[in-house]
Amino acid sequence: MPAGALDRRRDFDGAKTLLFVGEALAVLQRDDLPTIPFPGLWDMPGGGREPGESPLDCVIRETAEELSLRLAPTDFHYGRSYNDSSGVEVWFFAARIPARRRAGIRLGSEGQGWALMLPADYVAHPLRIPPLAARLGDYLATTRAG
């Protein structure tokens, strides 16, 4: 894990994670509101930073809020920073949990629903979020190469 993922003084906007539940990704369908980015599209767990959080703290908290899952830092095996379209730093992680933990997933107060989706199905889905599909591609290329 890059050292920056644990830095609580780092200036970043937020964090997302690929959450593998077995071999499938846990994804959330965003609310269909015109006031939010990517309304109605399929998203990854994660969101905006709260004061004093490291990128990893942020994504762990957001995953608990959105899917009622308590992840441990040891569940994560990948982390990378990106600059979003406005030049702000955001983080992208990958975590893996056993398929049996699916039973503990409960949708939080945001979003229309959640699903498990194979990575190839997410990349091809018409309601994917394009930047997240690209980051998924980066992750897959990195893990296949390494």
Buried (B, 14 or more C-beta within 10 A) or exposed (E): BEEBBBEEEBEBBBBBBBBBBEEBBBBBBBEEEEEEEBEBBBBBBBBEBEEEBBBBBBBBBBBBBBBEBEBEEEBBEBBBBBEEEEEEBBBBBBBBBEEEBBEEBEBBEBBEEBEBBEBEBBBEBEEBBEBBBBBBEEBBEEEEEE
